[in-house]
């Protein structure tokens, strides 16, 4: 029986009402009357997600021609100096928040249809008649979120900790809309990897449990005919899974559901979605070499669709079946980390089955976890170096050590030594995203290094605060803050879901809720 229509119905019933707050600029108004070539910078004081209205008027003679405006919305000050004309990246320039509009009649309240994520708005006059001048009398954004600010308990820590917590919760708040968006500027989708981290942080902050439940049902409703979960979803104009297939993201549905049931006690939803979760384990068997019990060596970032003309689109029609995301580092060999992620999620499946009193299949899964853990130690672990090595080239990476620490494959002391050892390897493949840095901090807590975990968190996310961040970024390289995997930072997301987790750590919520 196809349960997807039922899952969608339940997801739709959980769609939240957005909370709206009208916010005006803290600087930039009142403004001087503007002629052609003049510009005005409005600072709204913090990062906001919402719809903007400009109250426009004029001085001088009655307008005898339209006003032509360029409006540039920026999440960070650095974006103000970036040019759309100079963009040469590979991701669509359609994400750049810059508009040109003609205003035919003045005075007018110009309400922009598109939703923006921004703090700064530059209004530039491209053309205006010599007979009059443009004035901006007022401006506001109707800022939206589904987060309940009243549910956010005060946080008390050091000034540095309080600043990081404030930015982290602001990041999550901006991403809580009709669902948990990965970034309200770009690309406004529901991603499974982001959802898992947003849900954990939400449990410690805004308590958006119903939104987590909605997102779980959305993913279940968008599964393909084979039961495979896509890495991300579109919700407009209708629910549709994207053609991104990532092995680790599909498996993280298990962990996200387990965390939800553990936190809320909602066993009904757990039982409802348990078959979807366990199906991801069944499908993941194609990632493994049956002889070695290892994830096949592969470096692809994501799976791609390959439709066959003579058959339905199924998992068997997908290419590059061992693809894991893990991190944005495109030089990362993902075999070892992928093996550890599978073990981690399989352990979470056991815990989920325990919570739901589901005995069928548990012993077989326990045996498989034991076999694949043993295979990892026998074939990927170098005891002389105390490190896990990945792929045919035996790559040393931070990601491999982090994920094996989280997967409990080695005793805690050995896992701790692996994290220490990789830090002494100058050629080790590095971590490049806040997403992977979250897992590093989590691993440090997990192996009993809370002081080091706190220091890493304060240094890394605190570095963004020192740069003036109102919300945390999609990407942050302390050695090169302008780095972008897209070819230009103008399309970077400066409010991004997977960066919100310092609030999860600071407020005392560990992985085992």
N, C-alpha and C positions, 0 to 999 in steps of 0.2 A: 504493500500500500504506500502511495506517495503522500507523505506528511507535509510536503513543502507548502501547500496552500494553507494548511492549519498553522504552520509556524509563522507565515507571513501575517495571518490574521492576528495572532497573538502579539507580534511585533508592532503592528499598526495600532493596536489597543494601548500600547505603552508609549506612544509618541508623546513627548512632553510639551507642555505649554511653555513658550519662551518668556523669560522675564526681561522686561524692557526698562532701561534707565536712560533718560535724556541727559546728555553731557555736552557742555559748551567749552570752547577753548579757554585755556588758562592764560594764553598770550596771543597777540596778533590782532585783537580787537580792543577798542575801535580803530579802524584803519583809515588811512588817507584815501581820498578819491584817486582812482587809478586811470592812467592813460595807457596807450599802446606801449608794450614793452615793460610795464610795471608788473610787480609780483607781490604777493602777500603770503607769509608763512604763518599758518595757524597751528599751534601746539595744544593738543587736547589733554596734555598732562600725564597720560598713561596710555597703554595699549588698549584699543577698543575694537570690537567686532560689531558692525551694524550698518545702518543706512544713514546717509548724510543729507542734510538740507542746508542750503545757503540762501539767506534772505538778501536779495540784490535790489539796488536802487541806483539812482543817478543824480548828478548835479549838472547844471547848465541847461542847454536847450533840450527840447523833447527829442528822444532818440530817433535818428533818421536812418539807422542801419543796425543790423544785429551786432551783438557782442560775441566775439569768438574767444573762448577760454581754453586753457590747458590746465587740467587738474591732476596733480601728482600726489598719490597716497603712499606714505612710507611708514614701515614698522620701526625703522631705526634711522638715526640721523645720517648714517653713511649712505643710505639709499638716495638721499637728496641730491648727491653729486654724481649719481650714476645715470648713464644716458641710454635710452631705449635704442637710439640710432646706432650705438656702438655694440649692441648685443650680438654675439656670434655663437651663442651656446646651442646645445642640441635639444633642449626642452623648449616647448612652445613659448614664444614671446607673448602669447595671449594672456599669460599669468601676470604680466607686468601691470601694476595698478596705475595706469596713466590713461586719462580720457581727454578728448577734445569735444567741446560742446558749443553749440550756437544758441544764444539766448535772443529771441526775436522781440520780446515784449518786456519792458521794465515799467514799474517795479514788478518783481516776481520772487516767489519762494521756489527755488530750484531744488526739487527733491530727486535725488539720484536713485534709479531703480536698482542698481547693482549693490550688493553687500560688499563692504570693504573691511580689511583688517589693517589697522594703522594707528599711529600716534600723531604723525605730522601730515598736514595737507598744505601743499603749495598751490596757490591760485595765481596763474599767470595770464595776463591779458595779451592775446595774440593779435587782436584787432579791435579797435573801437573808433567810432567817428570822432573827428576833431571838434564836433559841436557839443559833445558832452563827455563826462567822466563817469566811470563805474564806481559804485560804492558797495561794500559788503557790510551790511548793517548788523547781521547776526549770523551765527552758524551753530549747528548742533549735530550730534550723532545720536541716534536711537540705538544704544548699545544693547546687544542681545546675548543671552546665555540661558541654558537650562539649569545651571548650577544654582543651588540655594545658598546664598551668602550667609543666611542666618544659621545654617548648619555648620559653618566653619568655626571651630573653637579657636580662641586666641592661642597663639604660640609664644612661648617664652624661652629664649636662649641667649646666646651671645649676640651682639649687634650684627656680626657677620652671618650667623645662622638665621637670625630673623630676616635679614635682607634676602637671603637665598630662599627661605620658605615663602616670603612674600612674592617673589618673582615666580617661584615654582607653582604656587596656587593660582597666580594670575594666568600662567600658561595653561593650566588645566581648565580654568574657567573659560578662557577664550575658545578652547576646543570642544567644550560641552554645548552643543547646539541641538539639532533634532536627533543627533547621535554623536558618538565620540569621533569628531573629525581628527585627522592627523595634523592638519594645519589649516586654519581658517583663511589664510591668504592662498596657499597652494599645498595640496591639491584637493582639499575638501572631501576626501573619501574616508571610508571606514576601513582601516587596515587591521588585520588580526594581531600582528606583532605590537602595534601601538595600543590596541584595545587592552591587551593583557596588562601593560604597564599603567595605562590610564585607570583601569578598574582598581588595581592595587592602590594607586594614589587616591582615588576617589573614596575608597573605604576609610582612608585616614583623614579625609578632608571634608568634602561636600556630601558624602554619603549618597551618591547617586546610584543606588542599587537598582532601581527600576530601569535606569538608562543602560546599565550593564546587561540586565536581562533582555532588554529590547535588542541590543546589539547581538547578543548570542542567538536570538531567534532570527534576526536578519541574516546572519551567516548561514544558519541551518536552512532557511528558506531559499537561499541563493545557491545551494549546492548543485553540482551538475547531476546528470542522470545516474552517474556511477557513485554518487555520494561524496565526491571530492569537493573540498572547500577551497575556494579561490583565496588569494592573498588579500584582496580588497574588493570593496563593493561600491557601486553607484546606486543612489536611491532616487534619482530624478532622471527622466520623467517617470520611471518605474524602477523597481528593484532589479538590478542586474549585476552579476559577478563580472569583474574585469578579467582579461585574459592574462593575468599574472598568476602563476602557480608556484608557490614556494613551499618546499617540504617542511621547513621549520615552522612557518606561519600556520600551516594547516594543523600541525601537531600541537601548536600552542592553544588551539581551541580546547583541547583536553585540560590544560593547565588553567585556562581562564574559567572554564566551567567548574573545575575543582575548587579554585579559590572562591568563586561565587557561592557555591553550596556550603563551603566551609565557613564563610563569613556570615551568610544570611540564614543558614539552616533551611533554605528552600529546597527540600528534597523533591517536591513535585516537579519543579523545573529541571532538576538534576536527572530525574528518571526520564522525563520527556526527551531530553537531549543526549542522554547517555549513548543511544545507538549512533548518533551523529559523531560523537567523540570517538567511540571505539572503531568506527568505520575508518577514521584517519589512520589508526594503527594498522588495520588490515591493508589499506592501500599503501602504506609505507613499506610493506614487504618488498616492493619492487625496487627500493633504493639499495637493497643489500645483496652482496654476493653470498649465495647460500653456502659456499664452501668455507669462506673465511669468516662469515658472520660480521663483516665490516661493510659500512656504507661504501659504495663504489666511489672511487676517486673521481671528482669532478669539480670544476671551478665556476660553473655557470651561476650567474646571479639569480636568475629566475627561470621558471619553466615557460615555454611558449606553446601556443596551440598549433596543432598541425591537423587540420580536418582531412578526413579521408572521404573521397567522393562516393564511395560505395558502402558507407556505414555510419553509425551514429558517432557523435563526439564523446569519447570515453577516455578514462585514464590511459588505456592502452594506446590511444592515438596521440598521446603527449610525447614530446621529445625531451631528451636530457632529463631523465627521471630522477637523477640524484641531486638535483639543484637545491641548494640551501642559500638563504640570504646571509645570515650571521652578522655581517657588518658591511659598510660601504667600501672597504678596502678591496679594490679589484685585483690585487696581487695575492690575496689571501687564499690558500688552499683550504677547502672547507670539509674535507673528509673527516678529520678527527673531531672538529667541533660539531659536525653533523651527527656523528656517532654519539657524542655526549648529549646533544639535544634530544635525540631519540630516547636515550636511557632516562634522562630527566623527565620527559613527558610520559614515558611508560610508567615510571614510578608514580607520577601524579595520577595516571589512570588507575593504578592499584588503589591509591588513596581515595579516589572518587568512588570506585566500586565498593570500598569499605564503608564509606559514608552512606551509600545507598543500599547497603546490605545485599549487594550483588555478588554472588559466589561464582557463577558460571564463568569459566575462562580465566579465573584469577591464578590458579596454579600454573597453567600453561604460560601465562604472561610472566609470572615470577621466574620460571625456568628460562624464558627467552631473555629476560633482563640479565640474569646471571650469566648466560652463555655469551651475550654480547659485551658485557662488562669484562668477562675473562678474555675474550678475543681482543678487546681494546688494550688490556694490560699486556697480553702476550705479543701483539703485533705492532702496536703503536707507541708503547711506553719504552723509553730508554732508561733503565734503572741507574746506569752509571751517571747519566746527566740529570736524572730526576725530572724528565720532561716528556710530554707527549709530542710525537712527531707526526706530521700529516702528509699524505700523498707520496707519490713515487720519489719525489725529491726530498722527502723527510724534512719538510719545512717546520721550523720552530715559530710559533705565533703565540701572542697573548691570548687570542680567542680560544685556542685549543686548551690551554691550561685553565682558563676561567670556566669553561663549560664542563670540563671534567671535574673541577672542584665542586661545581653546583650539582653535578650528577651523582656525587658520592661513590665514585668508582674506586678511589683510593681511600685509605684511612685518613683522617683529618690532618694528621701531622705531615704525611707525605704530600697531600694536596696543598698544604701551606708552603712546603718546601718548593713545590713546582711553581707557585706564584712568586716566590722569592727568586728562584733560579731564572725565570724568564726575564725578570727585571735586570739581570746581569748579562743578558745576551744582547750585545749591540746590534746584531743582525736580525733579531726577532721581528717578525711582521707585526706592525703596530695596530692599535685600535684607532679608529678615525671618527666615530660618531658618539653622541651622547647615549644612543641606544646601547652600544657595546660598553661604554663606560658605566652605565647602570649595572650591567651584569658583572663587571669587575668589582664595583663597590659591594654588590650583593655577595659575590664570592668571598671577598675579604671578611665580611660579617660572618659568612657561613663557616669559614675555617677558623674563626676565633680571633680575628684581628680587627676589633672594632675601632681602635685608635687610628690605625692606618686607613681603614675605610673612611672614617670621618675626615681625615686629612686629605685624601684623594678627592672626596666630594667637595670640600671647601676650596681646594686649589682649582679644580676644574670648573665647577659651576660658579664659584666665586670669581673666577677670571672673567666670565661673561658679565657678572654684576659690575665688576670694575670697568668694563667697557661701556657701561651705561644701559645694560639690558633691562627692559621693562618686563619682558617675557624671555624664556630660554629658547635657544636657536635649534634648528634642525641639525646643523653641523657646526662644530667648533674645534679648530686646531689652534691651540695656544701659540704655536710657533708661526702661524699664518692665519690670523682671524678672517682674512678676506677669501679664504679658500672656498671653492665651490666645485662639486662634481658635475655641474651642469654647464660649465664654461663661463659663468659670470655670476657674481653674488647678487645681481639685481633680481634673480629669480629664486634666491634662497628664501627659505621660510624662517622668519625670526620669532615665530610663536609656534612651537611644534610639540606634538603630544609626547613623543618619546623622551623629551627633555624635562618632563614635569616631576620626575621621581624623587628629587631631593626631599620633597615634602613627605613622601612615604617613609624615607629613612629617618628624617629629623623628628617626625612625630611618633617614632617608636614602633612602626608596623613592620614586622619582618615577613619574610616569604611565607613562613608557616603562620598563618593568621590566627 
